């Protein structure tokens, strides 16, 4: 995760937070590809070691499959743009299994931790991102780190969309370009 060069003076834009984000009391912060994504802790089914992921036989662009609790779920490793990687990086040791009505989905991470909502200084996304198709719902500061708050529903929808796009399609600017260190320092 990137380190901010300035401290936040307060929850600017907190009054414009989506209701589901404002009502969340605990988050799980997933650390992967130098990006931290927070999801509601209630959306976590389980944590599993990446060693349990079968690397062959992934569905779509999934990097593998996890067999847990009587079923299977695809496991994705993600880039900082939230695009699927073909394999799980060596430094990813934890698989966070996310609850979704269409079926559980695993995300391989370097680290994951639970935090109380009071530990995050939350801000609404800038208006320019509200119109974009992004799984991001808000931004937060955790210590000196920028954390993007995401909806599991929208994150899973993004992964499903990635499965339907050919590898050669360029999606243009990422929603996570907002977290670029230069953009943060300039903003």
Buried (B, 14 or more C-beta within 10 A) or exposed (E): BBEBEEEEEEBEBBEEBBEEBBEBEBBBBBBBBEBBBBBBBEBBBBEBEBEEBEEEEBBEBBBBBBEBEEEBBBBBBBBBEBBBBEEBBEEBBBBBBBBBEEEBBBBBBBBBEEBEBEBBBBBBBEEEBEEEEBBBBBBBBBEEBBBBBBBBBBBBBBBBEBBEEEEEEEEEEBBBEBBBEEEBEEE
